[in-house]
Amino acid sequence: MTVAVVLFTSDLRTHDHPPLHAAVAAADEVVPLFVHDPGIRDAGFAVPNREAFLADCLADLDASLRGTGGRLVLRSGPVVPEVCAVATESGATQVYMAAGVTGYAHRREQRLRDALRRQGVTLRVYEGVVTAVAPGAVTPAGSDHYAVFTPYFRRWSQEPLRAPLPAPRTVRVPDRVHGEALPSRSLMSGVSPGLLTGGETEGRERLARWCGADLTRYE
């Protein structure tokens, strides 16, 4: 019985998710994992609206996974030891995740890769999950960015995009791996009353409404 862990970070969805797609194809069981990272809080990002939106996203991701027979495993603490602990508990030999774009994400990835290697676990990282193409893929020769739109547009138009991936039909999560209760927006204070609902389902529905009614009027 092979097991893989999929570490979700800012990629809280099941549709068009290369790490999840690859893990389901490669392993008999998959642990979809989100780690509530104190490093994010310490950086000042854990404000009420962000936390409420995140709670919506996690609840929606869990609901989508349960529709496939799976569930989301939530842990709190520093990312590296928490992921290593889940890999040990589940017997996973591989961890899958999306590549990040920030300095913090790059440092987290390297620390995680080093720690997992010491356990005999492979980290597989996928570009083009939170961005359309890998950062730096569309840059001019001799510079790190375009200063004029037209050559940028021409270069971007030549960049091939991968085909979107469907959501997995079945996700089998090992029973032996347990997580914490998911947070709830309703239990949080200081949340703006007009804050939109978070989550893939709401986002896809909002996009569909906009494309159906407002796209033709968008200049």
N, C-alpha and C positions, 0 to 999 in steps of 0.2 A: 504494500500500500504506500504510494508516494504522496507526499504532502508539500504544498507550496504556500507561502504567505504573500498576500498582496497588500502592500502598505499604501494606503490612501493618504494624500496630503491636501493639495488644493484641487484635486481631480475627483470631486465627489459625484460620480455618475457611474452607470453601468453600460450605457450606450457608447460606442466608439471609444473603448478603453483598452488600448493595446496591452498593458500589463495584465489586466484581468483576463482578457481574451487568451493571451499566451499561457497564463497559469492554468486556466481551466483545461486547455488543450494538452498541457504537459503532465498534470498531476491528477491523481485519483481524488484527492481532497484539497480544498483551498480554504485558507483562513483570511477573509477580508478584514483588515485591521486598520483602525484609526487610533493614533496616539495623541491625546490631549497634551500638547507640549508646553511645559512651563516656560520654555524659552520664548515662545510667542507672547505669553503674558508679560514676561520681564521686559520685552521690547516695547510694551505699551499698546499692543494691538487688542488686548482682551477688554474692550469697552462694551457696554451693554448691547448696542445695536449689532456689532460684529458677533458677539456671543449668541445673540438671539437668532441671527441669520444662520450661523453655523449649526445651531441646534436644529433648525428646520432642515438644513441640508443633510445632517446625519440621520434624522428621522426618516427622510425620504429615501436616502440610500439604503437604510435598513429595510424599509418596506419593499423596495425594488428587489433586494437580495432575497427577502423572504418569499417573494413571488416566484423565485427560482428554486426554492427549497433551502436557501442559505440564510445567513444573518450577518450582521456587522458586529465585530468584536471591538469594544472600546476599552482602551487602557489609558491611564493618566501617569505622566512622569517623563523623564528624559527619554527621547526617542530611541537612542541606541540601545540602552539596556533593556527597554521594554520590548523592542523588536527581537532582540536576542533571546529574551525569556520566552516569548511566544514561539519562536523557532524551536527552542529546546522542548517546550511542553508539547508541541504538536508533532515533533520529529521531522520538521521541514528541512529539506536540503537546499531549497532555493527561495529567495525573496525577490519579488517583482515590485517595481515602483516606477513612477514617472519622473523624468528629469526635471529639476527645478531650474529657475532662472536667476535667483538671487544669490548673493554671496553666502548668506546663511544656509540656503538649500545645498549649495555646493560643498560647504564644510560638513554639513550633516551627512550628505551622501558619502563623503570620503571616510568619515569616522565610522559610519555604519558598514561600509565595505570592509574596512580593516578589522572591525570587531567580528563580523560574520565569518571572515576568512579564518580567523583563529578558531572558530567553532566548526570549520569544515563546511560552511554554508556559502553558496554563491549568490551574489547580488546581481540582478539583471535590471538595468535601467533603460527606459524607453524615451526617446526624444519625440517631439511632435504630439504630445498629449495635452499639455496646457498652452501650447503655442501651435500655430498651423505648421510651421517648419522649425527646425532647430535654430536657436539664436546664432546669428552670424552667417546663416546660409545665404542671405540676400545682402551682400555688401559689395561695394565697388572695388576695383583693383587700386591698390595704393592708398586706401582710406578705410576708416571703420564705419562710415555712414554716408548716406546720400544727402547732398545739400540741395539738389534740384529734383522736383517731383517726376518729370517725364522719364529720365533714364531709370529712376527707381521703379516706376510703373512698368516700363518695358522689361526690366530684369525680373520683377516679381511675376509678371505674366508668363514668363518662361519656366517658373519653378513648378515642378510636378508635385501634386498633392496626393497622398495616399487615399485609397478608397475608405469610406467610413465603415466601421465594424459594427455588427449587430450586438445587442445585449446578449449575454449568455442565456441559454434556455435552462440550464441546470447548474447549480453551484452546491457542492457537497462539502459541508463544514464539519470537521471532527468534533464529536460531542465533548471530548476531554478538555477543550479550550474554552475558558469562560472569560467574560468581560464585565464591565460595569454597566449600570443603568444609563441609558442615554439622557442627555440634558433636555430640558423642555423650556421653550420660550415663555410659557405661562407661569413659570416659577421665577422668572427674572424680573428685576425692578430696573427702572430707568430707561426702558425701551421706548423709542419714539412710536407714537400711535400710528403713524403713516408708513412704518417700515414694511417693505414688501416681503412676501413669503419667500423663503429660500428653498432651494432644492431643484434637482434636475427636472422633475415632473412639471413643476410650476414654470420653470424657465422655458422648457420646450413648448408648453401651452401658450405662454406669453409671446414667444417668437412666432408660433403658427398664427396667432391672431393678428400680429403686426404684419406678417407677410401677406395675409389674406386681405387686409383692409387698408394698410397704410404704406406699403412698400412702393406702390406706383406713384405716390405723392412725395416720396423722399428724393430730394435733389442731390 
